[in-house]
C-alpha cells in the first residue's frame, strides 16, 4: 500500500566534480549552478475515532515534501485491511485512513503509520465505552 501526500520534489546533484558547472536541462542557456530546496517529511495524525468495526485515522501532511505511507500497524501488528476515506490514493494535504478491525469498547489502540523513508507516525487513542 502506498499513499502519497503533497508534491514531489526531484533534484539532482553533480557530486563527482564540484568545479563542474551544472546546466538546467529545461533551459540550456542557463549555465549557472542548480540550487534547490530539499523538502522535509512531516506528517501528523490529527485524530483517531472508532466504530464497532473500524478505526478512522485522520492525518495531514504538514511538511514540504510528499509522504508515502507504506505500512499501517495497530497495537504492534501490521495490517493491510486499510483504505483511504476519500477513495483515492493521492491527496494534496490530508486524508482519512479506514482500518477494518474489531474494536473493543474502552480499549487502547496505538496506530502507527510508517513512511517509505521509514519514519513512524504514532497516535494512541481509547475506544469509547
N, C-alpha and C positions, 0 to 999 in steps of 0.2 A: 504494500500500500504506500503510495506517495501522494501527499497533498502539498501543493506549493502555495506560498503566501508572498505577496509583494512582487516587486520587479527583480529581474535578474541582471546583474552587472557582470559583464565579461571584460577581462583586461589581460593583456599580455605584456611581459617584460623581457628585455634583452639583457640577461644577466651574464652572458658569456663574455662580453667585452663592453665595459662601461663607457668606453670612449666612442662607441658606435652610436651614430645619431639615428634615432628611430623615425620612421615616416608613418603618417596616418594613411592607411590604405583607402579610406573614404575620400581623402583629399591629397593626391600625390604631390601637390605643390607645397604642402605643409611639411617642412623638413625639420621642425622643432621636436624636442622630446615629448613623449606622451606622458601626461600626468593625470592620474585618476584617483578616485576615492574608493577605498575598499569598504564595502558595506559591513555593518555589524548585524549579527544574528541575535535578535531579541524577540522573544515570543512569550506571551503571558496567558496563562489560563485564568480567565476572569471570574468564572463561576462554574459550579457543578450542581446539577439538580437531578432528581430521581423520579421515576415511577416504578411500579412493581416489576417491570421487565426491561428497564433501560436506565442508563446513566447518560445524562446530557452534559457535554463538556463544551463550554463557550470559551473561545480562545481568540486572541488578537496578536497580529504581528506588529510589534512596536519598534522594530529595528529598521535599518536602511537597506537590507538585502532580503532576498527570498528565503523562506524557510520551508523545507520539505520534511514532513513528518513521515518517518519510515516505520516506527514501532509504536504500539499502544499497549500499555501494561495496566492491569488492575490488581491491586493488592499483591504485587510481586510476581504476577503471572502474565505472560504475553497473551494478547487476544487479537484475533483477526476479524471478529464479528463487529466491524466498525464501518459506519458510513458517515458522510458529511451531511449535515442537516439540510443544506440547500441543494443537494443532489448534484453538485459539480465538484470537480477536483481542483480547480484553480479559482482562487478568490483574491480580491485586492488587499484587504486588511484584516478580515475576521471571518470566522466560520463557527459552526457548531458540529461537533463530532457526536454521533449517537452510537453508544456501545450497548449491544443487546446482551443482557445477563440477568440472572435472578437477583433481585435487590431485597435484602432483609431490613426490615424497619429497625431503626436505631443502631445499625452497624456503621462502622467507619470504613470508608473506601478511599484508597490512595490511587489516584490516576497519574500515570507518568506517560508523557509523550516524548519520544526520542527523535531528534532531528537527524538528517542524513550526515551531519557533521559530528554526531554522537553526543550532542548536548541534551541533557534531560530537563524537562519542564514538568514540575510535580505540583499536585494540588491534593489536599486531603479534605474530605467533607463527610458529614454524617447524614445518613438517610433519615428522613423524618420518622418518628414513631407513630 
